[in-house]
Amino acid sequence: MRVVISIGGSILVPDEVDIIYARHLAELVNDISDSCQISIVTGGGRLARKYIGHARDSGASEIFCDLIGINATRLNARLLSAVIGEKATREPPRDFIGALKALDSGKIVVMGGTHPAHSTDAVSALLAEYITADVLINATNVDGIYDKDPEKHTDAIMYEKLSSEKLVDMIKSYSAGAGQYELVDILAVKIIQRSNLKTIFLNGRNLENLRNAIEGKEFTGTLIENG
């Protein structure tokens, strides 16, 4: 079984590095790596947005800002690799061919971004498609996908299941600027659609719930339905 997990930078590095969370996540992936092949794509989070913001204010182009964001995601990937230990890739793969080679060699793949204008959500979806993953898990800082922002609206309702078409409708008006993907970017959803990827959105801080989703048990989150 092959699993791709997209870990939001807001979870791994909310303000400062959450080393306790990283250690618990490392314990989980080390534990389940004997029964499945795991690839993790780390986001850039607040670190990326901070640097991108300063660069943009200084007149940097969006592609330049994208490259800054990619570096931030790879920094987070290196940190998580160090915490996971010897089973993880030492250097984040920079493309999907390298990721697959590492996976086939028995490593837990930990990587960040790859190309400008590709969020790490899109990278995780492309990676899942390339390696023919059984499930893609998007681990965010909320329990799933809601009809409106749950941090702003107390009456927000979480979808247990949501069609990929409906998700496209929800996000197609979002900004595509560097570091500005509010939920998941449209490229990621299009990849999920075309490859019929089983995809789950859940709260990455609930590691027991994450384990349940990986192991096919009952979980709290949103399952994206295709077709």
LUMKOLKE-280319 format. One record per residue (C-alpha): residue in one letter; x, y, z. Coordinates in steps of 0.2 Angstrom, whole numbers, padded with zeros to 4 digits, always signed. Example, Ala and Ser with C-alpha at 12.3 -4.5 7.8 and 13.67 -1.06 7.14 Angstrom:
! residues 2
A+0062-0022+0039/S+0068-0005+0036/
This chain:
! residues 227
M+0000+0000+0000/R+0006+0017-0005/V+0001+0033+0005/V+0005+0051+0001/I+0003+0063+0016/S+0003+0082+0013/I+0008+0090+0029/G+0003+0109+0030/G+0017+0120+0036/S+0005+0128+0048/I+0005+0111+0057/L+0023+0107+0057/V+0029+0125+0060/P+0014+0135+0067/D+0024+0150+0074/E+0040+0141+0079/V+0045+0123+0075/D+0033+0111+0084/I+0046+0098+0088/I+0034+0088+0100/Y+0022+0086+0085/A+0036+0082+0073/R+0042+0068+0085/H+0025+0061+0087/L+0022+0061+0068/A+0039+0053+0066/E+0034+0039+0078/L+0018+0036+0068/V+0026+0035+0051/N+0041+0024+0057/D+0028+0013+0065/I+0017+0010+0050/S+0031+0010+0037/D+0033-0008+0039/S+0016-0011+0032/C+0015+0003+0019/Q+0026+0014+0008/I+0025+0032+0014/S+0028+0049+0006/I+0026+0065+0015/V+0026+0082+0006/T+0029+0097+0018/G+0021+0114+0016/G+0030+0130+0019/G+0018+0138+0031/R+0021+0154+0040/L+0039+0154+0037/A+0036+0154+0018/R+0023+0167+0019/K+0034+0179+0029/Y+0048+0178+0017/I+0037+0179+0002/G+0028+0194+0009/H+0045+0203+0012/A+0051+0199-0006/R+0034+0204-0014/D+0034+0221-0005/S+0052+0223-0011/G+0046+0221-0029/A+0050+0203-0032/S+0041+0194-0046/E+0029+0180-0042/I+0040+0166-0049/F+0054+0173-0037/C+0042+0172-0023/D+0038+0154-0028/L+0056+0149-0027/I+0057+0156-0010/G+0042+0146-0005/I+0050+0130-0012/N+0065+0133-0002/A+0055+0135+0014/T+0046+0119+0011/R+0062+0110+0008/L+0069+0117+0024/N+0054+0110+0033/A+0056+0093+0024/R+0074+0092+0030/L+0069+0095+0048/L+0056+0081+0047/S+0068+0069+0039/A+0080+0072+0053/V+0067+0069+0066/I+0061+0053+0057/G+0078+0046+0057/E+0087+0034+0046/K+0072+0027+0037/A+0069+0044+0029/T+0077+0052+0014/R+0091+0063+0019/E+0089+0075+0005/P+0072+0080-0001/P+0069+0073-0018/R+0067+0087-0031/D+0056+0078-0043/F+0045+0063-0044/I+0057+0051-0052/G+0069+0054-0037/A+0055+0051-0025/L+0050+0035-0033/K+0068+0028-0033/A+0069+0032-0015/L+0052+0024-0011/D+0057+0008-0020/S+0073+0008-0010/G+0063+0007+0006/K+0064+0025+0011/I+0051+0035+0019/V+0050+0050+0006/V+0050+0067+0014/M+0050+0081+0001/G+0044+0099-0002/G+0040+0109-0017/T+0046+0105-0035/H+0041+0119-0047/P+0035+0137-0047/A+0016+0139-0047/H+0014+0122-0039/S+0008+0122-0021/T+0013+0108-0011/D-0005+0101-0012/A-0002+0100-0030/V+0015+0092-0028/S+0007+0079-0017/A-0007+0075-0029/L+0005+0074-0043/L+0017+0063-0033/A+0002+0052-0028/E-0003+0050-0047/Y+0015+0046-0052/I+0018+0033-0039/T+0000+0026-0041/A-0004+0029-0022/D-0018+0020-0014/V-0023+0036-0004/L-0019+0054-0003/I-0021+0062+0014/N-0021+0081+0015/A-0017+0085+0033/T-0023+0103+0038/N-0026+0112+0054/V-0045+0109+0053/D-0055+0093+0054/G-0060+0093+0035/I-0068+0104+0022/Y-0082+0115+0027/D-0095+0125+0018/K-0087+0141+0025/D-0072+0146+0035/P-0074+0137+0052/E-0062+0149+0060/K-0074+0164+0056/H-0091+0155+0056/T-0097+0145+0071/D-0111+0138+0061/A-0099+0131+0047/I-0104+0113+0042/M-0091+0100+0038/Y-0093+0089+0023/E-0090+0070+0027/K-0090+0067+0008/L-0088+0080-0006/S-0087+0078-0025/S-0072+0084-0034/E-0083+0094-0045/K-0091+0103-0030/L-0073+0106-0023/V-0068+0114-0039/D-0083+0126-0038/M-0078+0131-0021/I-0060+0135-0024/K-0060+0142-0042/S-0061+0160-0037/Y-0046+0159-0025/S-0030+0168-0028/A-0016+0159-0037/G-0002+0170-0030/A+0013+0163-0022/G+0009+0157-0004/Q-0009+0161-0006/Y-0018+0144-0007/E-0033+0146+0005/L-0039+0128+0005/V-0032+0118-0009/D-0027+0125-0026/I-0037+0120-0041/L-0022+0111-0050/A-0022+0098-0035/V-0040+0095-0037/K-0039+0093-0056/I-0025+0080-0053/I-0036+0071-0040/Q-0051+0071-0053/R-0041+0065-0068/S-0032+0051-0058/N-0047+0046-0048/L-0037+0047-0032/K-0044+0042-0016/T-0042+0058-0006/I-0045+0063+0012/F-0044+0080+0021/L-0042+0079+0039/N-0034+0087+0054/G-0016+0083+0054/R-0014+0086+0073/N-0025+0072+0077/L-0012+0058+0074/E-0023+0044+0080/N-0036+0049+0067/L-0023+0050+0054/R-0018+0033+0058/N-0036+0027+0056/A-0038+0035+0039/I-0022+0027+0033/E-0027+0010+0040/G-0044+0011+0032/K-0053+0013+0049/E-0067+0025+0054/F-0060+0043+0054/T-0066+0061+0055/G-0063+0071+0039/T-0069+0074+0022/L-0068+0060+0008/I-0067+0067-0010/E-0078+0057-0021/N-0073+0056-0040/G-0084+0052-0055/
